[in-house]
Amino acid sequence: MVYDLLIRNTNVLDGSGAPPFLADVAIQGERICAIGRMPYATATTTIEADERYLAPGFIDVHTHDDTNVIRTPEMLPKLTQGVTTVVVGNCGISASPVTLTADVPDPMNLLGSAEDFRYPSFADYASAVDIARPSINVAALVGHTSLRSQVMDSFDRPASNDEIAAMEVLLRQALDEGALGLSSGLAYRNAIHAPTSEMAPLVAAVGYSGGVYTTHLRDEFAGLLDAMDEAFATARAGQVPLVISHLKCAGAGNWGGAGKALSKLEMAAQHQHAHCDCYPYTAGSSTLDLGQVTDEIEITITWSKPHPEQARRPLKEIAAEWEVSLLEAARRLQPAGAVYHNMSEADMQQVLAHPLSMVGSDGLPNDPHPHPRLWGAFPRVLAHYSRDLNLIPLAEAVRKMTSLSAANFGLTDRGIVQVGAYADLTLFDLAVLEDTANYETPIAAAKGIELVVVNGQLAYYQGSITDQRSGRMLRRTERISQVIPSNQESIS
């Protein structure tokens, strides 16, 4: 038999957390068909790995690539990291089911301008992804704030019963059409007025349909533990798996709190399906939020609609130059984006290393001066935190990027290197692996990612993208386990 693709002499990290083993990996069509020592095997394309590491393609569970997978289907920021699947629609903001004619509500503007929101149904969005043929796979959540934008005339209040019912209709249709579940961004000003009574029926609809609920907590600062309790209770009542988005202890006064937060997560996980995601940096990035403006941390402006000339400058410098307070300067800059250096390294490392956490980049691809996580998150975990600091064993770091992610989001036959699994694969040279993106030069491809295979096709090889855009829309088709993470539930 002549295989389509053969990767010879590679150290296989299969995604399970088990130690690597030396083998050849053969691919036929879009799936892995053989693993072992195959000295006499032949293939149309053969890659000599020279004992470099082969892992499942990384699954970025926290992205805001909703419109980019359509507008920029090459998806270089992800391919160059070894990412083969992105989960979009996080933090309560999604491109569907949405149509907009006026200004884009904050933080939906992170996804693009009004003309980018042209998908009145999830099926419309999924079809657009199929037509665009991105280089990577796409799975999508429905955002709570996006639902609000379709049924409410103002965001500064709870939704009425009729509005909740209208949101539920939109959500149920999207779930029927293949959406993974629901996300919320309750810390943002256009969702913070949504009480538990607004979220409960929506989350219950997700539970009934077998989806997943992810949440940017209502408070990541002093009220973190109470916000976690709210999320656990809402998910438990709705009988739905929960993922806490980018779990962190934000704000200088909250540093040192990771232990308590993780203990609370562990306790909840004993009784319900609960996990979190984390990015390997001590700065966050989003729209410029007046509630986060303080002189206790460094805040850098990444873009400003009324004052584009102030991008890439510290807010303190802008305020001093204008001879106004930090808060007044921030008001004048809005709408704008910012990087907030509001976490401690020790807290972040605790969350990143915890067995219940997955890796997500939370990158903002439409930011003209993005946070370096957009281009560097996954190599940074492997190279800096696993290889250099020994914070996480290499096999465990890979598990956090692959099989654990696939299990939590119901991505069948992905996130694992085994016979019959989809051939989403990343080959990397651990000795030279490095995230080169930083805060000064954030748009920079990582070093050491040698090969990326998506659905059996070479997508990225030796520093260059190929013309094989073989990603696809992954639609949820069966229930996700309510208790134990498993990669046996189906998205096809």
Rosetta blueprint (number, residue, H / E / L):
1 M L
2 V E
3 Y E
4 D E
5 L E
6 L E
7 I E
8 R E
9 N E
10 T E
11 N E
12 V E
13 L L
14 D L
15 G L
16 S L
17 G L
18 A L
19 P L
20 P L
21 F E
22 L E
23 A E
24 D E
25 V E
26 A E
27 I E
28 Q E
29 G L
30 E L
31 R E
32 I E
33 C E
34 A E
35 I E
36 G E
37 R L
38 M L
39 P L
40 Y L
41 A L
42 T E
43 A E
44 T E
45 T E
46 T E
47 I E
48 E E
49 A L
50 D L
51 E L
52 R L
53 Y E
54 L E
55 A E
56 P E
57 G L
58 F E
59 I E
60 D E
61 V L
62 H L
63 T L
64 H L
65 D L
66 D L
67 T L
68 N H
69 V H
70 I H
71 R H
72 T L
73 P L
74 E L
75 M L
76 L H
77 P H
78 K H
79 L H
80 T L
81 Q L
82 G L
83 V E
84 T E
85 T E
86 V E
87 V E
88 V E
89 G L
90 N L
91 C L
92 G L
93 I L
94 S L
95 A L
96 S L
97 P L
98 V E
99 T E
100 L L
101 T L
102 A L
103 D L
104 V L
105 P L
106 D L
107 P L
108 M H
109 N H
110 L H
111 L L
112 G L
113 S L
114 A H
115 E H
116 D H
117 F L
118 R E
119 Y E
120 P L
121 S L
122 F H
123 A H
124 D H
125 Y H
126 A H
127 S H
128 A H
129 V H
130 D H
131 I H
132 A H
133 R L
134 P L
135 S L
136 I L
137 N E
138 V E
139 A E
140 A E
141 L L
142 V E
143 G E
144 H H
145 T H
146 S H
147 L H
148 R H
149 S H
150 Q H
151 V H
152 M L
153 D L
154 S L
155 F L
156 D L
157 R L
158 P L
159 A L
160 S L
161 N H
162 D H
163 E H
164 I H
165 A H
166 A H
167 M H
168 E H
169 V H
170 L H
171 L H
172 R H
173 Q H
174 A H
175 L H
176 D H
177 E L
178 G L
179 A L
180 L L
181 G E
182 L E
183 S E
184 S E
185 G E
186 L L
187 A L
188 Y L
189 R L
190 N L
191 A L
192 I L
193 H L
194 A L
195 P L
196 T H
197 S H
198 E H
199 M H
200 A H
201 P H
202 L H
203 V H
204 A H
205 A H
206 V H
207 G H
208 Y H
209 S H
210 G L
211 G L
212 V E
213 Y E
214 T E
215 T E
216 H E
217 L L
218 R L
219 D L
220 E L
221 F L
222 A L
223 G L
224 L H
225 L H
226 D H
227 A H
228 M H
229 D H
230 E H
231 A H
232 F H
233 A H
234 T H
235 A H
236 R H
237 A H
238 G L
239 Q L
240 V L
241 P L
242 L E
243 V E
244 I E
245 S L
246 H L
247 L L
248 K L
249 C L
250 A L
251 G L
252 A H
253 G H
254 N H
255 W L
256 G L
257 G L
258 A H
259 G H
260 K H
261 A H
262 L H
263 S H
264 K H
265 L H
266 E H
267 M H
268 A H
269 A H
270 Q L
271 H L
272 Q L
273 H L
274 A E
275 H E
276 C E
277 D E
278 C E
279 Y L
280 P L
281 Y L
282 T L
283 A L
284 G E
285 S E
286 S E
287 T E
288 L L
289 D L
290 L H
291 G H
292 Q H
293 V L
294 T L
295 D L
296 E L
297 I L
298 E L
299 I E
300 T E
301 I E
302 T E
303 W E
304 S E
305 K L
306 P L
307 H L
308 P H
309 E H
310 Q H
311 A L
312 R L
313 R E
314 P E
315 L H
316 K H
317 E H
318 I H
319 A H
320 A H
321 E H
322 W H
323 E L
324 V L
325 S L
326 L H
327 L H
328 E H
329 A H
330 A H
331 R H
332 R H
333 L H
334 Q L
335 P L
336 A E
337 G E
338 A E
339 V E
340 Y E
341 H L
342 N L
343 M L
344 S L
345 E H
346 A H
347 D H
348 M H
349 Q H
350 Q H
351 V H
352 L H
353 A H
354 H L
355 P L
356 L L
357 S E
358 M E
359 V E
360 G L
361 S L
362 D L
363 G L
364 L L
365 P L
366 N L
367 D L
368 P L
369 H L
370 P L
371 H L
372 P L
373 R H
374 L H
375 W H
376 G H
377 A H
378 F H
379 P H
380 R H
381 V H
382 L H
383 A H
384 H H
385 Y H
386 S H
387 R H
388 D H
389 L L
390 N L
391 L L
392 I L
393 P L
394 L H
395 A H
396 E H
397 A H
398 V H
399 R H
400 K H
401 M H
402 T L
403 S H
404 L H
405 S H
406 A H
407 A H
408 N H
409 F H
410 G L
411 L L
412 T L
413 D L
414 R L
415 G L
416 I L
417 V L
418 Q L
419 V L
420 G L
421 A L
422 Y E
423 A L
424 D L
425 L E
426 T E
427 L E
428 F E
429 D L
430 L L
431 A L
432 V L
433 L L
434 E E
435 D L
436 T L
437 A L
438 N L
439 Y L
440 E L
441 T L
442 P L
443 I L
444 A L
445 A L
446 A L
447 K E
448 G L
449 I E
450 E E
451 L E
452 V E
453 V E
454 V E
455 N L
456 G L
457 Q E
458 L E
459 A E
460 Y E
461 Y E
462 Q L
463 G L
464 S E
465 I E
466 T L
467 D L
468 Q L
469 R L
470 S L
471 G L
472 R L
473 M E
474 L L
475 R L
476 R E
477 T L
478 E L
479 R L
480 I L
481 S L
482 Q L
483 V L
484 I L
485 P L
486 S L
487 N L
488 Q L
489 E L
490 S L
491 I E
492 S L
